[in-house]
Amino acid sequence: MPHPPAPLADALVQTGRPARVEGRHVNLPIELGSTMVFDSLAAFEAARDARYDSGTLYYGRYGNTAVFELEQALAELEQAAGVTLTSSGVAAISLTLMTFVRPGAHLLVADHVYGNTRAFCDGVLARMGVETEYFDPMIGASIAGLIRDTTCAVMFEAPGSGTFEVPDIPAIAGAARAAGVPSVLDGTWATPVNCRALRLGVDVVVASLSKYLSGHSDCMMGMIASTTAHARDIRKTVMEVGDKTGGQEVFLALRGLRTLKLRMAHFDAAGREMAAWLAAQPQVKRVLHPAFPDCPGHEHWKRDFTGAAGLFAVVFHPCSDAQIAAFVDALHHFGIGVSWGGYESLVLPVTPQRSAGTWAEDGQLVRFNIGLEETASLKADLAAALPLLNPASE
Ligand SMILES: Cc1ncc(COP(=O)(O)O)c(C=O)c1O
């Protein structure tokens, strides 16, 4: 059973730390190691039999003290029955889906998911004989009409990568559960600071901890948080495949956890300020940000989230690819790169992939990750580069 919820700020500071010992360090040390040894064969055999349980020290690949502390901290924050760490967010997604699929199975995936989720479904899963059907992320409870006898899972994201539509999480998760199909939500954008999706009826929350949770662009890690019904099967898949997190990364993620709430508050305020400023620029056709009333699913965001992240997108009025490249290249504070959620601002032109529908917006989509820099500096940087998108600048 999940623990009763502690106030979020308290949990961020208190969880994932060693038990009371006089003269202890504030933080756990970086824990490295493969083999663990036992004083008796009986103790070894007991550990081997319980090796799939978070908390059992058996062999490095199954986790160590620091891994288990972080898993327990995340279980408390997500209100999950179990959390398993993975080596990346992509590993969290693929290993969760691998737990549920069978040859000949049907998988429902929201059309706006992260590109690598789509690549995994269309690549590895297709080769394993799994049929992926993409659905309109705004489908809501009508997802029930797409569920077949062979449907093994419903995978979605809130908001969508790059285009930021916010699905109706309880409606989709509720319809899936009513049909006996597990729902999987990529909750990377929100973090447990802004949405605890298991409480909304989702069965499994996956996230890239490489983003906001570790928060400093120096760590790759993923997380799978789930209800009692799925926690053990998922953990077994992760262990059987042999995925594991490194000691240094666990140390960095635990450190990032301590400041997550503060950083998310900054990203929320700065992201909204930057999005509003961009919306007022003549080169901007539209801003895609869940906190803005014209964002598809804004009402779901208002109902189910307690805040926003600092990642959003802008649709610029139609211009050439060369103009977009010149604009992006001219920015000083915004690095050009994938990923997000670190302390630094980033920019990336995005081409949405769609198969259930089409991306109808006329204009160029560019994604911004707002970091911890002064918003005045970011605005000045953008103001200097935006004229490169004007028709006359070609
Ligand atoms: C929404 C989303 N989920 C998952 C991932 C994958 O995470 P990782 O890079 O840790 O594998 C990403 C990465 O960009 C992402 O944007």
The ligand as an ORCA input file, in Angstrom:
! r2SCAN-3c Opt
* xyz 0 1
  C       8.689     13.178    -22.942
  C       9.965     12.395    -22.919
  N       9.947     11.158    -22.412
  C      11.072     10.406    -22.378
  C      12.261     10.885    -22.861
  C      13.463      9.993    -22.855
  O      14.292     10.243    -21.789
  P      15.844      9.890    -21.789
  O      16.504     10.909    -22.646
  O      16.196      9.947    -20.349
  O      15.993      8.511    -22.345
  C      12.335     12.163    -23.380
  C      13.618     12.689    -23.871
  O      13.732     13.726    -24.484
  C      11.148     12.941    -23.413
  O      11.149     14.170    -23.960
*
